[in-house]
């Protein structure tokens, strides 16, 4: 059976997230029975609702029967956040379908093959450029699982250049993960979280580009030093003994191992590049054209769809483009109940009248604390939830509705809260053993999880430190627009 196109949510990951979210829904419901109801006054500032910090008061508890806890995922759609939820769900499904067509058309592989051919005579420059390619697809497109088929090619390339499997994994899936985390316009994390936080779509991208470049420099230094060390002394490879029996599997790699480009591929790449340029034009113009800014998320989603399907048709997929789009849609469809369940946690505590009570208690616990501590809390909390709920979009619906008003109460901008969330969501994807993508990629090599963890933790420590620096700058500068 051929592999389905696009991101496919695994059965195990789906069931795990489903069970955890159901438990969180029940826990939220139980809290409505224990905590007293309360509320803050709310005012509209620039069209966005904000809490009045010193206005909290206890109120009479509303009638909210237990059985409604279990239908909350459906009630969310008719609630005050229903329109936002539906728009973001449509956006995720459309982008998922578009990426599936790009995956099926082989456009990413064609671009990668051109890079390898262009720089194959300068191996360390090739390492840096390939890493940049994989980081960029994660940061700008939110692609992660889709690059898995390219990982064996990068491992083979690494062997052919005198390096090891770790280098191959590093310049492919690890680089993608770094880009996904240092997101510039990642639609599944930045796009969703900003939509829930009522921020202009993909606003603050200039600062995130700086973050992306800093993380790229860190990754390049880490991989280059490791590759040079292995080239100088092959025994320095963490899995040297185990790799001896598997190198033969990749011994026949050449640049021609990439699938040959099809007729129309160049035109398809050009069309895709033009659509990406148009997306950036919309994002740049959004702050200056209010109407455009208000509809930036659906417009960007539509442009992604046109880019993916249009490029696939130009590349010669024909009817297979529509089949691939359908596969991508079905592959990401399981995210819908997860997102609705995640959104229902906030709906339950709000319907039970305790949302503001929780915010008041949390704000009191942090009264007098440095705002940086609040940003750090968001970062650490997201890191913890990531171990159990891997879906970035579901985590956004679970955390952002509570974290954003809390952030404002303790003096943190919404944009900084989203940035802390994005950092916590992504960087741990290739550290936790609950990551299906990590386990699949390690399966292409003789590298054990323990060896991978020891190797990647040396990078992860610096990534966390760099994240804290950028969070600190965001807090100090009031990273906005608000």
HUFENSUL-V59518 format. One record per residue. N is the residue number from 0. RES is the residue in three letters. SS is DSSP state (a for helix, b for strand, c for the rest). D_CENTER is the distance of its C-alpha to the mean C-alpha in Angstrom with 1 decimal. Layout:
<<N RES SS D_CENTER> <N RES SS D_CENTER>>
//
This chain:
<<0 UNK c 28.7> <1 UNK c 26.3> <2 UNK c 22.6> <3 UNK c 20.9> <4 UNK c 18.8> <5 UNK c 15.1> <6 UNK c 12.6> <7 UNK c 14.8> <8 UNK c 14.1> <9 UNK c 16.6> <10 UNK a 19.6> <11 UNK a 19.4> <12 UNK a 15.8> <13 UNK a 16.7> <14 UNK a 20.0> <15 UNK a 18.7> <16 UNK a 16.2> <17 UNK a 19.0> <18 UNK a 21.6> <19 UNK a 19.7> <20 UNK a 18.9> <21 UNK a 22.5> <22 UNK a 23.8> <23 UNK a 21.9> <24 UNK a 23.5> <25 UNK a 26.8> <26 UNK a 26.4> <27 UNK a 25.7> <28 UNK a 28.8> <29 UNK a 30.9> <30 UNK a 30.0> <31 UNK a 31.5> <32 UNK a 34.7> <33 UNK a 34.8> <34 UNK c 33.7> <35 UNK c 35.8> <36 UNK c 34.6> <37 UNK b 34.2> <38 UNK b 32.9> <39 UNK c 32.3> <40 UNK c 33.7> <41 UNK b 31.3> <42 UNK b 31.8> <43 UNK b 30.2> <44 UNK b 29.2> <45 UNK c 28.5> <46 UNK c 27.7> <47 UNK b 25.3> <48 UNK b 26.4> <49 UNK b 26.8> <50 UNK b 28.6> <51 UNK c 32.0> <52 UNK c 31.6> <53 UNK c 35.2> <54 UNK c 35.8> <55 UNK c 34.8> <56 UNK b 37.5> <57 UNK b 37.9> <58 UNK c 38.6> <59 UNK c 40.0> <60 UNK c 37.6> <61 UNK c 36.8> <62 UNK c 37.7> <63 UNK c 34.7> <64 UNK c 35.7> <65 UNK a 33.8> <66 UNK a 33.5> <67 UNK a 31.3> <68 UNK a 28.5> <69 UNK a 28.1> <70 UNK a 28.1> <71 UNK a 25.8> <72 UNK a 22.8> <73 UNK a 25.3> <74 UNK a 26.8> <75 UNK a 23.5> <76 UNK a 23.9> <77 UNK a 27.3> <78 UNK c 26.4> <79 UNK c 25.8> <80 UNK c 22.0> <81 UNK a 22.7> <82 UNK a 22.4> <83 UNK a 19.0> <84 UNK a 17.7> <85 UNK a 19.4> <86 UNK a 18.1> <87 UNK a 14.4> <88 UNK a 15.2> <89 UNK a 17.1> <90 UNK a 14.4> <91 UNK a 11.9> <92 UNK a 14.9> <93 UNK a 16.1> <94 UNK a 13.1> <95 UNK a 12.9> <96 UNK a 16.7> <97 UNK a 16.6> <98 UNK a 14.3> <99 UNK a 16.7> <100 UNK a 19.6> <101 UNK a 18.3> <102 UNK a 17.8> <103 UNK a 21.3> <104 UNK a 22.9> <105 UNK c 22.1> <106 UNK a 21.3> <107 UNK a 18.6> <108 UNK a 21.2> <109 UNK a 23.9> <110 UNK a 22.2> <111 UNK a 21.6> <112 UNK a 25.2> <113 UNK a 26.5> <114 UNK a 24.9> <115 UNK a 26.4> <116 UNK a 29.8> <117 UNK a 29.8> <118 UNK a 29.3> <119 UNK c 30.6> <120 UNK c 33.6> <121 UNK c 31.8> <122 UNK a 29.7> <123 UNK a 28.1> <124 UNK a 27.2> <125 UNK a 25.8> <126 UNK a 23.6> <127 UNK a 22.2> <128 UNK a 21.8> <129 UNK a 20.1> <130 UNK a 17.6> <131 UNK a 17.0> <132 UNK a 16.6> <133 UNK a 13.9> <134 UNK a 12.1> <135 UNK a 12.6> <136 UNK a 11.3> <137 UNK a 7.8> <138 UNK a 8.2> <139 UNK a 10.1> <140 UNK a 9.4> <141 UNK c 5.8> <142 UNK c 8.2> <143 UNK c 8.1> <144 UNK a 10.8> <145 UNK a 12.8> <146 UNK a 14.0> <147 UNK a 15.6> <148 UNK a 18.9> <149 UNK a 19.1> <150 UNK a 18.9> <151 UNK a 22.6> <152 UNK a 23.7> <153 UNK a 22.2> <154 UNK a 23.9> <155 UNK a 27.1> <156 UNK a 26.8> <157 UNK a 26.5> <158 UNK a 29.6> <159 UNK a 31.5> <160 UNK c 31.0> <161 UNK c 32.3> <162 UNK c 29.2> <163 UNK c 27.6> <164 UNK a 24.9> <165 UNK a 22.8> <166 UNK a 22.8> <167 UNK a 21.8> <168 UNK a 18.8> <169 UNK a 18.0> <170 UNK a 18.2> <171 UNK a 16.1> <172 UNK a 13.5> <173 UNK a 13.4> <174 UNK a 13.2> <175 UNK a 10.3> <176 UNK a 8.4> <177 UNK a 9.9> <178 UNK a 8.8> <179 UNK a 5.0> <180 UNK a 6.1> <181 UNK c 8.9> <182 UNK c 7.2> <183 UNK c 10.3> <184 UNK c 9.8> <185 UNK c 6.3> <186 UNK a 7.7> <187 UNK a 5.4> <188 UNK a 4.4> <189 UNK a 7.4> <190 UNK a 9.4> <191 UNK a 9.6> <192 UNK a 10.1> <193 UNK a 12.6> <194 UNK a 14.3> <195 UNK a 15.0> <196 UNK c 16.1> <197 UNK c 18.4> <198 UNK c 17.4> <199 UNK c 18.1> <200 UNK c 15.3> <201 UNK c 13.3> <202 UNK c 16.1> <203 UNK c 16.4> <204 UNK a 14.9> <205 UNK a 18.0> <206 UNK a 17.2> <207 UNK a 13.6> <208 UNK a 15.3> <209 UNK a 17.6> <210 UNK a 14.9> <211 UNK a 13.5> <212 UNK a 17.1> <213 UNK a 17.9> <214 UNK a 15.3> <215 UNK a 16.5> <216 UNK a 20.0> <217 UNK a 19.4> <218 UNK a 17.9> <219 UNK a 20.8> <220 UNK a 23.3> <221 UNK a 22.2> <222 UNK a 22.3> <223 UNK a 25.4> <224 UNK a 27.3> <225 UNK a 26.5> <226 UNK a 27.5> <227 UNK a 30.7> <228 UNK a 31.5> <229 UNK a 31.3> <230 UNK a 33.3> <231 UNK a 35.9> <232 UNK c 36.1> <233 UNK a 34.6> <234 UNK a 35.4> <235 UNK a 32.7> <236 UNK c 30.0> <237 UNK c 28.7> <238 UNK c 29.4> <239 UNK a 32.4> <240 UNK a 34.8> <241 UNK a 32.5> <242 UNK a 31.4> <243 UNK c 35.0> <244 UNK c 35.2> <245 UNK c 32.1> <246 UNK a 32.5> <247 UNK a 35.1> <248 UNK a 32.5> <249 UNK a 30.9> <250 UNK c 34.2> <251 UNK c 34.7> <252 UNK c 31.6> <253 UNK c 32.3> <254 UNK a 30.5> <255 UNK a 31.9> <256 UNK a 29.8> <257 UNK c 27.3> <258 UNK c 28.2> <259 UNK c 30.6> <260 UNK c 29.5> <261 UNK c 30.8> <262 UNK c 32.8> <263 UNK c 30.8> <264 UNK a 27.8> <265 UNK a 28.6> <266 UNK a 29.0> <267 UNK a 25.7> <268 UNK a 23.9> <269 UNK a 25.8> <270 UNK a 25.0> <271 UNK a 21.2> <272 UNK a 21.6> <273 UNK a 23.7> <274 UNK a 21.2> <275 UNK a 18.5> <276 UNK a 21.3> <277 UNK a 22.0> <278 UNK a 18.5> <279 UNK a 18.8> <280 UNK a 22.3> <281 UNK a 21.2> <282 UNK a 18.8> <283 UNK a 21.5> <284 UNK a 24.2> <285 UNK a 22.5> <286 UNK c 23.8> <287 UNK c 27.2> <288 UNK c 27.5> <289 UNK a 27.0> <290 UNK a 27.1> <291 UNK a 24.5> <292 UNK a 22.2> <293 UNK a 22.8> <294 UNK c 21.6> <295 UNK a 19.0> <296 UNK a 16.2> <297 UNK a 18.4> <298 UNK a 19.9> <299 UNK a 16.7> <300 UNK a 15.9> <301 UNK a 19.5> <302 UNK a 19.3> <303 UNK a 16.4> <304 UNK a 18.6> <305 UNK a 21.7> <306 UNK a 20.1> <307 UNK a 19.0> <308 UNK a 22.2> <309 UNK a 24.4> <310 UNK a 23.5> <311 UNK a 23.9> <312 UNK a 27.3> <313 UNK a 28.4> <314 UNK c 27.5> <315 UNK c 30.0> <316 UNK c 28.0> <317 UNK c 30.3> <318 UNK a 30.0> <319 UNK a 27.5> <320 UNK a 24.9> <321 UNK a 25.4> <322 UNK a 25.3> <323 UNK a 22.0> <324 UNK a 20.6> <325 UNK a 22.1> <326 UNK a 20.6> <327 UNK a 17.1> <328 UNK a 17.9> <329 UNK a 19.3> <330 UNK a 16.6> <331 UNK a 14.0> <332 UNK a 16.8> <333 UNK a 16.7> <334 UNK a 13.6> <335 UNK a 16.2> <336 UNK a 18.3> <337 UNK a 15.6> <338 UNK a 14.4> <339 UNK a 18.1> <340 UNK a 18.9> <341 UNK a 16.3> <342 UNK a 17.7> <343 UNK a 21.2> <344 UNK a 21.0> <345 UNK a 21.3> <346 UNK a 23.8> <347 UNK a 26.0> <348 UNK a 26.4> <349 UNK a 27.0> <350 UNK a 29.5> <351 UNK c 31.2> <352 UNK c 31.6> <353 UNK c 30.0> <354 UNK a 26.7> <355 UNK a 28.6> <356 UNK a 30.5> <357 UNK a 27.4> <358 UNK a 26.2> <359 UNK a 29.8> <360 UNK a 30.0> <361 UNK a 26.7> <362 UNK a 27.8> <363 UNK a 31.2> <364 UNK a 29.9> <365 UNK c 28.2> <366 UNK c 31.2> <367 UNK c 32.4> <368 UNK c 29.3> <369 UNK c 27.7> <370 UNK a 24.7> <371 UNK a 22.9> <372 UNK a 23.4> <373 UNK a 21.6> <374 UNK a 18.5> <375 UNK a 18.8> <376 UNK a 19.1> <377 UNK a 15.9> <378 UNK a 14.1> <379 UNK a 16.2> <380 UNK a 15.9> <381 UNK a 12.2> <382 UNK a 12.7> <383 UNK a 15.4> <384 UNK a 13.9> <385 UNK a 11.1> <386 UNK c 14.2> <387 UNK c 15.3> <388 UNK c 12.5> <389 UNK c 9.6> <390 UNK c 8.2> <391 UNK a 5.5> <392 UNK a 7.8> <393 UNK a 10.8> <394 UNK a 10.2> <395 UNK a 10.0> <396 UNK a 13.3> <397 UNK a 14.7> <398 UNK a 14.4> <399 UNK a 14.2> <400 UNK a 17.6> <401 UNK a 19.3> <402 UNK a 17.7> <403 UNK a 18.4> <404 UNK a 22.1> <405 UNK a 22.5> <406 UNK a 21.0> <407 UNK a 23.6> <408 UNK a 26.3> <409 UNK c 25.9> <410 UNK c 25.6> <411 UNK c 21.9> <412 UNK c 20.6> <413 UNK a 17.9> <414 UNK a 16.0> <415 UNK a 16.3> <416 UNK a 15.2> <417 UNK a 11.9> <418 UNK a 11.6> <419 UNK a 12.5> <420 UNK a 10.0> <421 UNK a 7.0> <422 UNK a 9.1> <423 UNK a 9.8> <424 UNK a 6.7> <425 UNK a 5.7> <426 UNK c 9.2> <427 UNK c 10.8> <428 UNK c 9.3> <429 UNK c 12.3> <430 UNK c 14.8> <431 UNK c 15.2> <432 UNK c 17.6> <433 UNK c 15.9> <434 UNK c 13.3> <435 UNK a 14.8> <436 UNK a 13.3> <437 UNK a 14.9> <438 UNK a 18.1> <439 UNK a 18.4> <440 UNK a 18.1> <441 UNK a 20.5> <442 UNK c 22.8> <443 UNK c 23.3> <444 UNK c 25.0> <445 UNK c 27.5> <446 UNK c 25.2> <447 UNK c 25.1> <448 UNK a 22.3> <449 UNK a 24.6> <450 UNK a 25.1> <451 UNK a 21.5> <452 UNK a 20.8> <453 UNK a 23.8> <454 UNK a 22.7> <455 UNK a 19.1> <456 UNK a 20.0> <457 UNK a 22.0> <458 UNK a 19.0> <459 UNK a 16.9> <460 UNK a 19.7> <461 UNK a 19.7> <462 UNK a 15.9> <463 UNK a 16.5> <464 UNK a 19.6> <465 UNK a 18.1> <466 UNK a 15.4> <467 UNK a 18.4> <468 UNK a 20.4> <469 UNK a 17.9> <470 UNK a 17.6> <471 UNK a 21.4> <472 UNK a 21.9> <473 UNK a 19.7> <474 UNK a 22.0> <475 UNK a 25.1> <476 UNK a 24.6> <477 UNK c 23.5> <478 UNK c 20.3> <479 UNK c 20.3> <480 UNK c 21.5> <481 UNK c 22.0>>
//
